[in-house]
Amino acid sequence: MRVVTWNLWWRFGPWQERQKAILAVLRELRPDVVGLQEVWEQHGEGHGEDEERGEGNLAGWLARELGMHWAWGEYGDAERWQRRIGDPGVGIGVAVLSRWPVLESAAIGLPTAEGGSGRGALHALLDAPGAPVPFFTAHLSSETDASAQRCRQVAALAEFVARHRGGGTDHPPVITGDFNAWPDSDEVRLFGGYRTAPAVPGQCFFDVWEYAEPGAPSATWDLANPYVAASHGPSVRVDYIHVGPPGPGGLGHVRAVTRAGDAPVDGVWPSDHAAVVVDLADGSGAGAAAGG
C-alpha cells in the first residue's frame, strides 16, 4: 500500500497552476491513499453529493481526476486564513483520497490558543482488501514557539485515533499530517509514545522516516523551494507519516520511504511543502508492496 502525506498550501501563490502540478505529481506516484492538509473548498459551490462537490473542492477535483474516493473535514475556524488572501468565500480543511471506498469518516477541530487559526484532523476507515485501514490526517499549529500548544493538539489527535482505530481490523492505524514540528520535538515524541510516555497509555506509533535510507533528503520545509526561501529559516522535516506496530504477517510494516513534490513541474513548484511517501506491506510476507 502506497501512502502519501502532503500540505497543498491552500490558495496561496499561483494556486491554479500549482493545482495542475499537484495532480501531475500524484498521477506519477500512483498512491493508494493520500492525506492532504490545507485543502481549499469554494463556499457557495459544491455543497451536495460528492459528484457535485468535486468542482468546488480541491480534494474532490483530485479524486475525480485520479479515479479515487475522498473524504473531507473543514477546519473549525477559517477566518484568519481567509483574511490572508482577502476571500471570505474559501474554506480550508484536511482531506483523504483513497483507492478504496470510505466506509466511515469523522472530523474534529484541534485545540488552539484564543485567536489562533483553525486546525483539524480527519479519520477515514478505508475498505482495503484483506483488512480495513484506519487512516487519519491532521494539521497542527505552525507558530515557532507553539510547542506546548502542539502537545495539546497531538494529545487530542491520539485520543481521536484511539476512538476510531478499532472496527475489527488487524491493520495498524496510519496517521499522516503536517505537524509543523521538528523530529526531536516534544510533540512528535509525545505522539510516537516510544521515546517518552505516550499521550494515550499503551498506544504507540512509529515515524516511518526512521526506516528511510540514511542520508536521504528528508526536509519537507526546504529552502531549495522558492516559496520557502524567503523564510530564511533552516530546512527541516515537519511532515510525517506514523504507523502503529505491524499486524499479522507484518501487515503495515514499512518497506520504503522517500520525498516527492520536491521539484518544479513544468516550471511550477506544486506546494511550499514536499510530500512524504511510504510503501507499507500488505501482510503477505512476499515482495515489496509499492502501489499495491
Summary of the structure (lengths in Angstrom):
residues: 292
radius of gyration: 17.6
end to end distance: 4.8
largest distance: 52.3
contacts: 1035
relative contact order: 0.16
helix: 25%
strand: 28%
